[in-house]
Amino acid sequence: MKAVILDAASLGPDIDLAPIRERVEALEVHPQSTTAQSAERLAGARVAIVNKVVLDAPTLEALPDLKLICVLATGTNNIDMDAAERLGIAVRNVTAYGTASVAQHTLMLMLALANRLPLYQRDVATGRWGESDFFCLMDHGTLQLEGKHLVVVGQGALGSKVGQLAEAFGMGVSFAARPGNEANDSRPGLAELAPEADVVSLHCPLTDATRHLVDTDLLTTLRPGALLVNCARGGIIDEAAALEALRAGRLGGLGVDVLPVEPPRDGHPLLDALAEPLNLIVTPHNAWITPEARQRVVTLTAENLRTWQTS
């Protein structure tokens, strides 16, 4: 059985592919591939292993030998799922591989925003500490997390882990109802919880129900100084509205690890705003990249191969 990895570089150079090699007779590895290159590279392969390369219907239709697509991620939006089903191609993804890594990153953003790290780092870099009349700077009021209220959207493994870590700091944690299903959910909706939130952290998928879930209207209901963290998907917040609230002082801090288009080759207003004196952090979708999490992707993919082979 031949398998082809189309974009192995997306896992990083330090990851051991041995668990996958042990499950197949031949493994062909490409660091990167385009959709246009995929049909040729997958010719004769029974298994395609892919992270973000788009496998559309014409590509899949050109691959009569292909029986399985292993996605090196949770999201499968880069695969034409309807075409795969029609052609009898199984699709297997991986989940919960980066729970500890993303939860750690989320708390990093929360802590840094609470302590106004972007603002104080700017002050130190520009020499303001050396100009202080006394031993410290305290121009930017910080937020003590103990006793504060964290609202989490998404109570899966990741959201639950974030809540557990926040409780270790003495925070009270509430989980919002699943967006779009509030009427059938015993938990209060985000709109109901927002006015009492000191921090909102997003850990839900991007769907029609969650697109711009945090918009101008919801932002106006938050407490002044509330923090907003998005380590889920770009577009769950209205970034333009959040930036306006941050600039106006109605939002205490904004930390995002995701943008609607990645990589942001054409730029983004949040990236431009990093030059401003704002309590703003943008990280390059790297919350998941601890070596342990990336190796876990390989382990889970090998397990997907095993279960498919024995089914």
HELIX and SHEET records of a PDB file:
HELIX    1   1 ALA A    8  LEU A   11  5                                   4    
HELIX    2   2 ALA A   18  ARG A   21  1                                   4    
HELIX    3   3 THR A   35  ARG A   41  1                                   7    
HELIX    4   4 ALA A   57  GLU A   61  1                                   5    
HELIX    5   5 MET A   81  ARG A   86  1                                   6    
HELIX    6   6 THR A   99  ALA A  114  1                                  16    
HELIX    7   7 LEU A  117  ALA A  125  1                                   9    
HELIX    8   8 TRP A  129  GLU A  131  5                                   3    
HELIX    9   9 ALA A  157  ALA A  168  1                                  12    
HELIX   10  10 GLU A  182  ASN A  184  5                                   3    
HELIX   11  11 LEU A  190  LEU A  193  1                                   4    
HELIX   12  12 ALA A  194  GLU A  196  5                                   3    
HELIX   13  13 THR A  216  THR A  221  1                                   6    
HELIX   14  14 GLU A  239  ARG A  247  1                                   9    
HELIX   15  15 PRO A  269  ALA A  273  1                                   5    
HELIX   16  16 PRO A  291  THR A  310  1                                  20    
SHEET    1   A 5 ALA A  26  VAL A  29  0                                        
SHEET    2   A 5 LYS A   2  ILE A   5  1                                        
SHEET    3   A 5 VAL A  47  VAL A  50  1                                        
SHEET    4   A 5 LEU A  68  VAL A  71  1                                        
SHEET    5   A 5 ALA A  90  ARG A  92  1                                        
SHEET    1   B 6 GLY A 172  PHE A 175  0                                        
SHEET    2   B 6 HIS A 149  VAL A 153  1                                        
SHEET    3   B 6 VAL A 199  LEU A 202  1                                        
SHEET    4   B 6 LEU A 227  ASN A 230  1                                        
SHEET    5   B 6 GLY A 253  VAL A 256  1                                        
SHEET    6   B 6 LEU A 280  VAL A 282  1                                        
END                                                                             
